[in-house]
Amino acid sequence: MPPDLQEIGRLPTAQVLAALQTSENGLSTDEARRRLAQYGPNAVRSHGARAGTVLMRQLRNPLLILLVGAAIVSGFTSDATDALIIGIIVVMSVGLGFVNEFRSEQAVERLHTQIRRRAVVVRDGVHVDVDVVDLVPGDVVALRVGDIVPADLRLLETVELECDEAVLTGESMPVEKFADHTETAESCAYMGTIVHEGLGRGVVVRTGTETDFGRIAVGLGERHAETAFQLGLRDFSFLLVRVAAVLTGSIFVINIALHRPFLDALLFSLAIAIGLTPQLLPAIVTVSLSTGSRRLSERKVLVKRLVSIEDLGNMSMLFTDKTGTLTDGHITFDRAEPSGPCRSDDVIVMGLVCNEAVLDQGVAVTGNTLDVALWNAADDEERRRTQGWRRAGIRPFDHERRRVVVTADAPEGGRRLIVKGDPDQILALCVAVPPEVRTRLDELYAGGSRVIAVGHRAADVTEPTDADEHGLAFAGFLVFIDRPKADAAASLARLARLGVEVKVITGDSGAVAVKVCSDIGLAVAGSINGDAVDAMNDDELLDAIGHTTVFARIGPNTKSRIVSVARRKSSDVAFLGDGVNDALALHHADVGISVDTGTDVAKDAADILLLDKDLGVLADGVIEGRRIFANTMKYVLMATSSNFGNMFSAAGASLFLDFLPMLPSQILLNNLLYDTSQMTIPSDNVDEEMLARPSAWDVGFIRSFMAYFGPLSSIFDFATFGVMIGILHAHAAEFRTGWFVESLATQTLVIFVIRTRRRPFWRSRPSRPLLVASLVVPVIGVLLPYMPFGDTLGFTHLPAEYFPIIAILIVAYLTLVEFAKGRFYRRRALVKPVATPRRREVRRIQRRAAAFSRRLPLGSPPTVH
């Protein structure tokens, strides 16, 4: 057992390290490996596939439980054979759903093993990146803004460190941390909390389920808000419950009124109710989503939450940051532009002194991107000059102030205060700034450069505060470049064709963002900065979103507000970001999208992770989401319409027959065979027009579809009844067998018509698995009465003249459905209308993409995704 955190928190640093048998240089690799075997992985929850949980989901159907109960009673009071058959079919049906859903859960588990969080740890005396699950007590860990604290730590060193502990305490205000305090709450950082501000270093005391966060996570699990897809699925389920309740109740009452045995009437009604319910819908959805997640993983898209795939496909508005998405994301230092008496190398040296990058053997390995780029671009002489400076205090960078402040003793003597950060912020703190400085800043922005300003003055303080940040002398600009991506224009054109409106939210200046958008062909309808957004109320902002493409100088809370307000305007809003200041927006979007190289807090807030920060990869995800949704809707539409028709037919047959039109076991067997064929729907091809624009659940449309096509099925059921009774003079067993064969054939084969709005086969071909399964199942239905166990199932041989008649009826049914389908779709639309870009707009974007590609320097390496 590791030492108690409360005791460790009150000890001096030297005693802490001794108690944990470690040092400031951390553990050796061998010792860390030994402790990992002793304490286990630093994980609080696994994404394992649990067979018991999946099985319970399959058994949660109350109708199923009621049916099994009634079958057991029937077995003891009347027909044990029939009850046994019902039990076997129920077990097979549950087993089919279990096997498919469990395999999908295992696929998700394999995908989650690819999602990792990293921590900077001192091992063998050097800083290295390790997976957080490999942390052990005694490891020395570095903390920076945006990190999720990876374990319970006793702090060894802090620089204005504050942690957001709301996940544990519910308190919204961040808590200050101090390495030299003996109060545990202030000297320790807890797993799962977020580094809100500052820097720190701590030694791991507790890991995994031994932490407070770990115990809470194990006890509570993880709950997510419902997605738009889940809400639609729930509304659809309520529709089915209402329809099933009315129709099954009516059938039960009719059979009782006709003096049928109570248990027979109950079993028949329950079997019909289960037949109406698309029992395998959860399995179909899960299989579709897991299949889609595997395809997306091959395209460098990892899905943390399966149901978010549907919302990814249905998104109509995308907010994205600029850096790394529209640009290469590789910030490189270009030059320094000094002002006044300063030289270029003076500005660079001050920038290096006022730098938060984490160094390893003289190389910047992590930290603020601009700080890392500046340090690694500096020459030996500039780095050598920094060694003459002695840093006294630091006020780290944060996203609200957008600057970092350092006090340091200069080589020539005297202490100076150096401020580096956002030019607008720094220039406001400077005195006697020449007018041409601001003109030059506008020119740099217009050229697409990233600019950092440096100011300084003499000071006699150690730890800088707000009161010290004034009266600065402007030293100059540090200019960085992040070139537009070569393939960004093509990706934007592709998203435009998919009906996705792209908007840019950035902390950078509006001029820079507009220049980048112009270079890659994204038409800028308007640009607005964060101050203007903050001055608007929600209604004004909602109106502004409609005619604004670039939101510049946007802070974390404003990003979140823009996304939340946009959801009132658009059905599915996605946000793509990777920084700590993106976490709130990621959480409030319908689909939060981050990248594997993003900050911990961004990755945890996101639903989708991109292994490559590329809008082209995201477009692949949109198409896959729409494909999954389209195939899910095929099953829903076919199952509800044909099942509704069967129930309507059963109710009608009960009125004029003196026997049950089909045995409960036969109804369940019919449903099992039918559902087996539909398990191949996730593999089906999808027509291009179904991928061209966002789709959404429309329960009203499903209700209309069911009411329109269900009676068509019943017409041919009643025609079959007429053939069996009026022409073949069938007795009960022949009638049931004939209806079983016809019902199974019509509801299985109709998928070829319903799966597309086009002419089936000629203009829209099904996938091979769906084709084979949908043809094999009706053949099985025809052969069942002639198998040795056919009599046991209540079937009998059918007369030869039945088959040509039923073949004609099936062909007539499919022809009528095809005709009715065209008429129905001329009056109704499957998907809600969404504004799509005009062809002229798409062509304009494509022309700009080609022009931008021609401007690339010769020899530029191709980008491969």
Secondary structure, 3 states (H helix, E strand, C coil): CCCCHHHHHCCCHHHHHHHCCCCCCCECHHHHHHHHHHHCCCCCCCCCCCHHHHHHHHCCCHHHHHHHHHHHHHHHHCCHHHHHHHHHHHHHHHHHHHHHHHHHHHHHHHHHCCCCCEEEEEECCEEEEEEHHHCCCCCEEEECCCCECCCEEEEEEEEEEEEECHHHHCCCCCEECCCCCCCHHHHEECCCCEEEEEEEEEEEEECHHHCHHHHHHHHHCCCCCCCHHHHHHHHHHHHHHHHHHHHHHHHHHHHHHCCCCHHHHHHHHHHHHHHHCCCCHHHHHHHHHHHHHHHHHHCCEEECCCCHHHHHHHCCEEEECCCCCCECCCCEEEEEEECCCCCHHHHHHHHHHCCCCEEECCEEEECCHHHHHHHHHCCHHHHHHHCCCEEEEEECCCCCCCEEEEEEECCCCCEEEEEEECHHHHHHHECCCCHHHHHHHHHHHHCCCEEEEEEEEECCCCCCCHHHCCCEEEEEEEEEECCECCCHHHHHHHHHHCCCEEEEECCCCHHHHHHHHHHHCCCCCCEEEHHHHHHCCHHHHHHHHHCCCEEECCCHHHHHHHHHHHCCCCCCEEEECCCHHHHHHHHHCCEEEEECCCCHHHHHHCCEEECCCCHHHHHHHHHHHHHHHHHHHHHHHHHHHHHHHHHHHHHHHHHHCCCCCCCHHHHHHHHHHHHHHHCCHHHCCCCHHHHCCCCCCCHHHHHHHHHHHHHHHHHHHHHHHHHHHHHCCCCHHHHHHHHHHHHHHHHHHCHHHHCCCCCECCCECCCHHHHHHHHHHHHHHHHHHHCCCCCCCCCCCCCCCHHHHHHHHHHHHHHHHHHHHHHHHHHCCCCCCCCCCCHHHHHHHHHHHHHHHHHCCCCCCCCCC
